[in-house]
Amino acid sequence: MPMRDRKPILFVPCKTATGLMEKRKEMGLTTLEKIQLRMHTIICKFCRAYKIQSDRLDMLLGNLLRKPEGEQPSEKLSDDEKKHLLSQLRLEEE
């Protein structure tokens, strides 16, 4: 196969990188995927920012949805939980 027809192995587009970020949370990444994601986030400030925001949002939602022993988590956030989440996101932007 001519060199110009090969796809780059280490450098992936933003769409692939964001997909890898979500996959990382659900089922983990292969070694190659970890390297691809790391290489991409080193050079792409937009995906680096997306990763930080996505991780923060997952942490905040996880904290909100964690209920005391015996209580079932609801599928929807209450209005108070939504307000709290928004205030936390605003605090972290400052």
C-alpha positions as CSV (number, residue, x, y, z in Angstrom):
1,M,0.0,0.0,0.0
2,P,1.5,3.4,-1.0
3,M,2.4,5.6,2.0
4,R,-0.1,8.4,1.0
5,D,-3.0,5.9,1.1
6,R,-2.3,4.9,4.7
7,K,-4.4,6.3,7.6
8,P,-2.3,7.9,10.4
9,I,-2.2,5.5,13.3
10,L,-1.5,8.0,16.2
11,F,-3.3,11.1,15.0
12,V,-7.1,10.9,15.0
13,P,-9.7,13.6,14.2
14,C,-11.7,15.4,16.9
15,K,-14.8,13.3,16.3
16,T,-12.8,10.1,17.0
17,A,-11.1,11.7,20.0
18,T,-14.4,12.7,21.7
19,G,-15.8,9.2,21.0
20,L,-12.7,7.8,22.7
21,M,-13.3,10.1,25.7
22,E,-16.8,8.7,26.1
23,K,-15.7,5.1,25.5
24,R,-13.0,5.5,28.1
25,K,-15.7,6.1,30.8
26,E,-17.9,3.2,29.7
27,M,-15.6,0.3,28.9
28,G,-12.0,1.5,28.9
29,L,-9.6,1.9,26.0
30,T,-7.0,-0.3,24.3
31,T,-3.4,0.8,24.6
32,L,-3.4,2.2,21.1
33,E,-6.6,4.2,21.8
34,K,-5.1,5.6,25.0
35,I,-2.1,6.8,23.0
36,Q,-4.3,8.2,20.2
37,L,-6.4,10.1,22.8
38,R,-3.3,11.4,24.6
39,M,-1.7,12.6,21.4
40,H,-4.8,14.3,20.2
41,T,-5.5,16.1,23.5
42,I,-1.8,17.3,23.6
43,I,-2.3,19.2,20.3
44,C,-6.1,20.1,20.3
45,K,-7.1,22.7,22.9
46,F,-10.8,22.3,22.1
47,C,-10.8,18.5,22.8
48,R,-8.7,19.1,25.9
49,A,-11.4,21.6,27.1
50,Y,-14.2,19.1,26.2
51,K,-12.5,16.4,28.2
52,I,-12.2,18.6,31.3
53,Q,-15.8,19.7,31.0
54,S,-17.1,16.2,30.4
55,D,-15.2,14.8,33.4
56,R,-16.5,17.6,35.6
57,L,-20.1,17.1,34.5
58,D,-19.8,13.3,35.1
59,M,-18.4,14.0,38.6
60,L,-21.1,16.5,39.5
61,L,-23.9,14.3,38.1
62,G,-22.5,11.3,39.9
63,N,-22.6,13.3,43.2
64,L,-26.2,14.4,42.6
65,L,-27.5,11.0,41.6
66,R,-25.8,9.2,44.5
67,K,-28.7,8.6,47.0
68,P,-28.6,7.5,50.6
69,E,-28.7,3.7,51.3
70,G,-32.1,2.3,50.4
71,E,-33.2,5.2,48.2
72,Q,-33.6,4.7,44.5
73,P,-32.0,7.3,42.2
74,S,-34.6,9.0,40.0
75,E,-34.3,9.1,36.3
76,K,-34.9,12.9,36.3
77,L,-33.2,15.7,38.3
78,S,-35.5,17.8,40.4
79,D,-35.6,21.5,39.9
80,D,-33.4,22.0,43.0
81,E,-30.9,19.5,41.7
82,K,-30.8,21.3,38.3
83,K,-30.2,24.6,40.0
84,H,-27.4,23.1,42.2
85,L,-25.7,21.5,39.2
86,L,-25.9,24.8,37.2
87,S,-24.4,26.7,40.2
88,Q,-21.6,24.2,40.5
89,L,-20.8,24.5,36.8
90,R,-20.7,28.3,37.0
91,L,-18.4,28.2,40.0
92,E,-15.9,26.0,38.2
93,E,-15.9,28.3,35.2
94,E,-14.7,31.3,37.3
